[in-house]
Amino acid sequence: MQLGGCWRLTVILNMMQMVRMIICVCRGLNTTKVNDAIAAGARSPAQVHRHHDTKINCGKCCEMVCGMIREQTGATNDDRQLVAAE
């Protein structure tokens, strides 16, 4: 029984760590902030940053943010829209 309790504690600690994971080092956006922006309707990395009054700096966060958007919205690669470059 004790082993099961340790396993649950490990899972909970891992989930808590995921909640606090930094996604954008340049702007200090963590998973909670990105998730908040997605819940508010952000559908691109630029929109996530705009939600928090920041701008994309180096762009290394974009792939992760796009993956989080796909996960939460159920979007697939076929659902993507072509957007003109800014």
Steps between C-alpha positions, in 0.01 A plus 500: 500500500785738581649453154175614339503815713857581394408451135204740534719757672755475218229550238362802685846654538571444129170666408581797725839533335337502157269782609799714588715419197643808326401510134647837403823582679527841331164621631451275803187326374430171673248230414233660719528833319498335158198289597318813624559671165379195307188481718440868420509423126865529396570277200858593415823576685460870411150502651627329816764768540253777418270367773780567749609832344830357373649425159686198368873550542716206385214272386619183673171480692283497186514126435401418859222761503363364170501148645314618808241675282452182293464290817243726660295582193516158336638661184693286256747598231212489251311763703775760468423815308749673276580844629695773322834582655507816708 
